[in-house]
Amino acid sequence: MPTFQTFEDFLAWERQQDTRPDLVDGVPVARHPASAAHHAIQDNLFLSAHRERRGGHFIPFVANLILQTGVRSGRWPDMLIIDGEQWRPGVIVAWRPVVVFDSGTNVAHYVLVEESMPLVHVYSRGQFGGFIIEPETIRGLDGSFDLPAVGYSLGMAEIYGGLPAER
């Protein structure tokens, strides 16, 4: 595997690859294959967020924008929501996303979604800018969670829809 001194050099190389590796300290790292449940949840999250958008200016993206996490680091998050004013055709790098699903950065909400059962942990920034240590935890299919930074409310039944009931 090559080593890259800059994120931009990695992007130029990555565009010529068949896979989308993450970049960790200048080194491309292959991602683990995702399970069918992972893909179903990812699709459901996107559809739910897209419906919540209701013509607003926040735009959800599924695994098609890379997030720069350092000078020589970046990753392809499962899903993120960006301010529509930042989006331009042809752009593949997410700058300052508002919500990231399954990735940690300087965002308003950090959402971890469990694929083996209906369980979501939502970390949000507090009034002084730091993440609240204790996440909001939502269990079961009856609940929902809010993402105030983008004005979304996502339902657990919708996110886990179509998956086997024995979870």
N, C-alpha and C positions, 0 to 999 in steps of 0.2 A: 504494500500500500504506500502511496506517496504521502509526503508530509507537506503541509502548506504553511507559509509564513503569514498569509493574510486570508481573511474570509472571502474577499473578492477572487483570489486565485482559486480557492476551493469551489466557488460558484461557477467559474469558467470551466473547471474540470468536471464538476457534477452534472452540468448540462449535457455532457457527452456520455453519461453513464446510463445503464439500463435500470439501475436501482437508485434509491434515494438514501444514501447513508447520512447519518448525523456527523458532525465534526466536533471532536473533542481534543482540545489543545493542539490543533493543527493536523490531527490524524482522523481520516474518515473511519467511522465505525458502523458496521452493518447493523441494521435494525432487525430485531427478532420478528419472525412471521407472526402476524396477528391471527387470533382464532376467529371462528365464525361469529361467536358471541360478541367479540370486540368490534367486528365490522358492523354487526346489527345495531349495537349501541351507538356507535359513531354515526351511522346513517340516521338513526332516530333522533340523536342530539341535533344533528344538522337540520332535519326536517322541522323539529320542534322550534329551534331557534329561528329558522327561516320564517315560520308562521308568526312567531312573536314579533318579528321585525316590523310588520304592518306598515311598510313604506318608510320606516324611520331611516336614519342615516348610518346606523351600525350594521355591519355586514358580516355574517358568519361564513367561514371558510373551513373546509375539511381537508386536511393533509395536503394542501397544494400551495401553501406559503411557508417558507422556511423562516425561522425565528433566530436572529443572531443573538446569542447568549454571552458572547465575549469577543475579544479581538480575533481569536483563532478558534471560535466555537459557535456552533449553531445546531438546531435540531428541527425536525419536521413534527410539530405537535399534532395530536389527533384532530383537534379543532381549535379554532380561535375566532374571536370576534374583534373586528377593527372598526375604527371610525371611518365612515365612507369617504371623508374628505382626504384620507391618506391613500386611497386606492387609485391606481392608475393602470390602464391596460398594459400587459407585458411585465408588470412588477411581480417578482417571486419572493421578495423579502418583506416580511411583516415588520414595520417600524412601529413601536409603541402600541402593541395590541392592548385592548381593554380587558378582555377575558381570554384566558388560555385554559384549555382542557388537557390535562396530563402533561404539563410542562411548567417549570417555575421561572418566572421572570418578574420584572417590575411592572406588574399589571394590577388592575383593581380587584379582580377575582381569580382565584386559582382553584380549579374544580377537579377533584379526583373521582373517577367513576369506576366502581368495582364491576367486573364482568361476570363473576360467578354468582352474584346475588344482587337484588335491588338495594344498593347502598351507595350513597354519594356523600362526599365531604366537600364543603364549600368554605374556602378560606377567603376572607375579604379584608380589605384595608380598613383600619379604624380611622377615627377622626384626626389622628395625628400622623397618618401616613404609613404606619407599620401594619403588618399583617396581624390580625387577631390570632393569638396562639391556638385557641380552642376553636376548631371548625364547627360550622353548622353541619350536623349529621342528619341525613334523611334516610330512613329505612323503610322498606316496603313499597308497594305499588300505589298506595293511597296518597302519598305526600307529594309535595312540590317544593321547589326552591326558587328564590328570587335572586336576580342579578341586577341590583339597583343601578349600577353604572351604565347599563344599556337599556334598562326598563323592561327586562324580560322576566317571565315567570315560566319555568319549565316543569312539566309534570312527570313524575316517575313512571306512571303507567304508559305514557307516550314514549319515553326514552327506552324502556325495556319491552315495548310492544313487539309482538311476534316471536319472542323468545320462549322456550319451554317454561311452563308454570312451576316445575320443580326446581326452584333456584335457591 
